[in-house]
Amino acid sequence: MRSHPPEQPQSIVFTSVRCRLLDVEKLSEQTLAAIGRMTVAATELERVLARVGAEQAGGDAEAVFAQPGEPLRAARDAVRFAAPERRDTYGRFVEAAAAQLAISQAALRAMWRGGRTDATLFDETTTLLLGCRDALQKLVSADLSEAR
């Protein structure tokens, strides 16, 4: 005879999820769109970091990118193996990227704790993330051009 598991207090789970959904419903469409832009910008920056770190991680940027947190870790490792004349530059760019990613995560987490929810905050963070992405991409592209 098969026994049934005791009933779980599903209302607690449902209430918790419902509260989270209600919080999201309070955000304006502009804020939700800005959060989306920021998330895409952070992901694009991680993609460039994956390219930086791929050489030391077996050469497969997609494999590096596929693992959460791995693009930054791999890029930091790659800095150690960069040519001496480029090591400092790469180090500054990678650490700037790390700082911007941390800021974007902090902005989202703060929002859930009652922090700012205006679109401007997320759009400003997006601008910084994209600036970091562009600068790092330019550095990577210049190195690839020199290697040819």
Sequence and secondary structure as in RCSB ss.txt:
>XXXX:A:sequence
MRSHPPEQPQSIVFTSVRCRLLDVEKLSEQTLAAIGRMTVAATELERVLARVGAEQAGGDAEAVFAQPGEPLRAA
RDAVRFAAPERRDTYGRFVEAAAAQLAISQAALRAMWRGGRTDATLFDETTTLLLGCRDALQKLVSADLSEAR
>XXXX:A:secstr
         HHHHHHHHHHHHHHHHTS HHHHHHHHHHHHHHHHHHHHHHHHHHGGGTS HHHHHHSTTHHHHHH
HHHHHHS HHHHHHHHHHHHHHHHHHHHHHHHHHHHHTT    HHHHHHHHHHHHHHHHHHHHHHHHHHHHH 
